[in-house]
């Protein structure tokens, strides 16, 4: 029996991973206590995804466990032990704004929860690859110090800069403002690396920007494209926060991301770090995303711009996946931003 233990199994990345690895013949142990509803209210509720997984995946077992709860996690690890062939850790408190008001809970979830899982992996299934869903927010606001140029609908980096094709893993995580969320995820990122390089676990940190897909319970405080499409279509208005709405995000579809996980599972490393995103193939500013929705739906969206940006928010962030692609040349990206938004529009239109 091959077991894949997936935390945050009903979130966007966790559910996509559950479906993919179930199809690959793994028994899925899904761990998710619907904290997203606690964070974000009704918009964040993932129960609809849980029902979908339990109905469609015959080899999916769900456990309503908090990753801060070492003793209950330990019971799961002790039950399956070396049958656990893969851990995908996608559970997190993912919001800057939420973490600022509740930093103790945020740290316990993101930092202590990750440490719990690493230690239990080391004790019970040390040969299982451990994939951690990190974030580009570990770089804090360092990307904002790049030489950026304001254009009509977006900010852009100078064409002569070394990061013109995207920010790579050489960017420093020091001497910057992270936000409390970025700080707790930075600890988690570093400890995942440490268990790889120091303790010999097969770990990887995937530092992603904006991930999206049909299983995303997008909320105002988290879930850029999903919430943007939903809010725009339902209310026909959207609030752009800071940077004139020209801040640039790269967007990776959850299916493309899980294909990255599959490549790492087949050929793991120790304490690896990979910037992961849509890159130059799939990116947009907030304004450009709204323009695309208007083009696809034929609906005009009212826009309100707030001058004050979120603390630690990036003005321009596009990922370089050169390092990952060099090691895993078989990985191919299928979803552009246009294709992602069109899928989200179709999803919300059918509800």
N, C-alpha and C positions, 0 to 999 in steps of 0.2 A: 504494500500500500504506500503510495506517494501522497503525502499531505502537504498542502500549501496553507500556511497560517497567515491570514490577511487581516491586519487591523484597519479600522475604518472601512470595513468591507461593504458598507452601504453608501459610502461617499462616492464621489466621481471616480477617483483612481482605484479605490478598493473594489467597487462593483465591476468596473471594467476588467480589473485583474481577476476577480472571481469568475467572471464569464469565460475569459480567455483560458485560464489555467484549468478550469473545469473541462473545457473542450479538449485540453491536452491530456486528460485522464487523471488529473489530480483530485483527491478528496479535498474539499475546501472547508477549512475551519475559519468561519467568519466571526470577527470580534468587533462589535459596534454597539454602543449603549445610547445611540441617538443624542449625543452631546450637542450635535449641530442645532437641534431644536432649542436646547438650553442657551446656546450662544445667540441664535438669530431669530428665534420665534418660529411661527408657522412656515415662513418661507424656507427655513433651513431643515424642516422635518424630513427625515429620510425613510420613514416607515413605508412609503410607497415603493421604494427601491427594495427594501427587505422583503416585502410581499412578492415582488417580481422575482427576486433571486430564489426564494424558497419554492415558488411555483414552477419555475423554469429549469432550475438546476437540481438534478436528482442527487448529486453528491455534495450538496451544500448543507453544512450544519452551522447554525447561528448561535452565538453566545453573547448575552447581554452583559459584557464585562467592561469595567473601566480600566484603562491601561495604567492608571495610578495604583490599582489594586494588585499588589505583587502576589498575595496569597492565592487569589482566584486565578490569576494568570499561571501561576506555578502548577495548579491542578491540571490545566490544559497541557502544559509542556510535559508534565510527568506522565500523563495518560498516553501521549503519542510518541514521546521521546525521539528516537532516531528515525522514526517514520516521517518526521517533519523534514522534508527535503528542500523547503523554501520558506522564507519569511519575507513578506512585503509589509512594511510598516508605513501605512498611509494615514493613520489616525493623528489628529492634531487639533489644536486651537489655532485657526488660521488668520485671525483678523488683527490688524494694527490697533484699530479703535477699541476693540473689546479688551485686548491685553493691557492697554493703558489704564483702564479702570479696575482691572482685576489681575494684576501682575503675579500674585502668588499662585492663583489657580492656573494661569497661563504657563508659568514655569513648571509647575508640577506635571501638567499634561505633556507639554512638549519636551521638557528636559528629563524629568524623573521617569515619565512613562517610557521614553526611549531607552534609558538606562536599565529599567526593569526588563525590557525585552531582550536587550543585548546580553545581560547577565544570565537570563534563563536559556538563551540560545547557547551560550558558552557551556553551560552545565549539562544541557540535555541533548542538543543536536548541533555540535560544533562544526560539522561539515556542511550544514545547510547554508547556501547563500542568503545573505541578509541585505535586502534592498530597502533603503530609507528614502522616503519622499521628502527631500530637503527643499530649499527655496532660494531664489536669487536675492532674497532680502538679507542673507548672511553678508552680502557686500555693503549693507547699509546704504547710505546716500553717496558713497564714493562714485557711482556712475554719474551723478549730477555735476561732478567736477570735470567731466570730459568736455572738450571744445565743441559745443553744440551750436547749431545755426537754426534760427526760427524761420520756418517756411509757412506757406499759406495754410496748410492743414496739419502740419506736424513739426516737431523738432527733429533735426537730423545731425549726425556727427560729420565732421570734416572728412572729405573723401580721402585725404592723405593719412588719416590716423590708422594706427595698427589695429584698432577695433572696428574698422569700417564694415567688416563682414560679421561683426558680432563680438560681444564681450566674452573672453575666454577665462579659464581657471587661474590665470596669473594675476587677475585683479586682487588687490589686497582687501581683507575683511577688517583691517584695523583703521584707527584714526578717523572715525566717521560716526554719524548718528544712525543707529540700527532700528529704533523703535523697540518697545519691550518684547513684541512678538519676534522681531528679528534677532534679539539677544537670546531668547529662549531656544529658537531654532538653531542659532549658531552653536550653542552648547551641544545640542543634540547632534548636529553635523560633525563637530569635532570629536565627540565621544564615539560616534560610529566609525570615524576614521581610526581612532585610537584602538578600538577593539579589533580592527583589521590589521593595523601595522604593529601593534604591541601584543595583542592576545591571539593573533593568527586566524581570526574569523574572516570569511569571504564576504566583506562588506562593500557597499557602494552608496554614495550620496548622489542623488539626482537633483541638482539645483535647478528647479523649474521656475518659470515665470507664470504666465497665464495658461492654465490647462482648462479645457472645456470639452463638452460632449453631451449627449442626450440624457445621461443619468445625473446631471448636475442640478442640485437643489440650490440654485443661485439666490443669494440674499444681498441686501443693500451693502452690508459690510464685507462681503466676500463673494466672489464669483463674477468677475468682470463682465465677460461677454454674455453669460447665461442671464444674469440679472438685467443687463443692459437691454437685451432683446425682449425679455419678458416685460420689463417696466415700460419700455417704449411702445410695445404693441398694446399693452393693457391700458396705459394712462395717456399715451401719445405725447408724453413729455419726459425729459430726462435732465438731471442735474449734473453738470460737469464741475468737478472739484479741483481747482488749481491749474496752473500752467496753461490757461486759456483753452483747456480741453485738447491741447495738441500733444499731450504726453503719449509716447509710443510704447506699445506692448507687443511682444511676439506671442503668438498663440499656437499651442500644440494640442491636437486632438488626443483625447484619452486613449484611443486605439493606437495611435502612433507611439505614444509614451509606453504603453504596455508591450509593444513590440521591442522597445529598448530593454525592458525588463527580461524578456525572453532571451535576447541576445546575451545579456549578462549572466543569466542562469546557466546557459550552455557553456559559457567561457568566463567564469568569475575571476575576480582579482581580489586583492587584499587592501582595504582602506582606500578604495578608489573614489574620485570626485569627478562628476561630469556635469557641465552646464548643459541644460536640456530645455529646448524651446523650439518655436517655429522658425527662428532664424530669419534670414532674408527671404525665405520662401513664404513665410506666413507671419505677417505683422501688420499693425495698424495703429493709428492714434484713436482717441475716443471720438473725435469729430469724424474721422474716416469710417469708423464702425457705424455711427449714426447715419452717415451718408449711404452706406451700403444697405442698411435696413430700409431706408426710404426708397432706394432704387429697387430692392427686391419686392417690397410690399406695396409701393405706390402711395404710402401714407406719409404725411408731413409730421415731423416730431418737433414739438416745442422744446427749446433748449434754455436752461438757466445756468449761468456760469458763476461759480463762487471763486473769488480771487485767492483765498487762503488755501494752500495745498495741505494734504495730509503729511504729518511728520514722517520722514523717511521715504516718502513716495518718490519713485523714479521719474525723471523727466523723459528719459530715453533709455530703453533697455531692449536690446536684441541679443539673443544668445548665439554664441559660436559653438557649434557641435563638431568642430573639426577633430577634437581629441577623441570623442566617442566614435565618430565615423571612421577614423583611422584604425581603431582597434576592431570595430565591428562594421566592415564595409558592406555587409549584406543588408544592413538596415536601410529601409527606404521610407521617406516621408510621403504620405498620400494626401493629407488634408491641407489645403490653403485656407487663409482667413475667409475668403469668399465662400468656399465650400462649407466651412464650419458655421458661418452665420446663416447661410441658406438652410442648413439642416436644423438649426435652432428655430428659425422662423417657421419652418414646416411643422416642427414639433409643437410649438405653442399655438399654431393655427389650428391644429387638429384637436386641441383640448377644449 
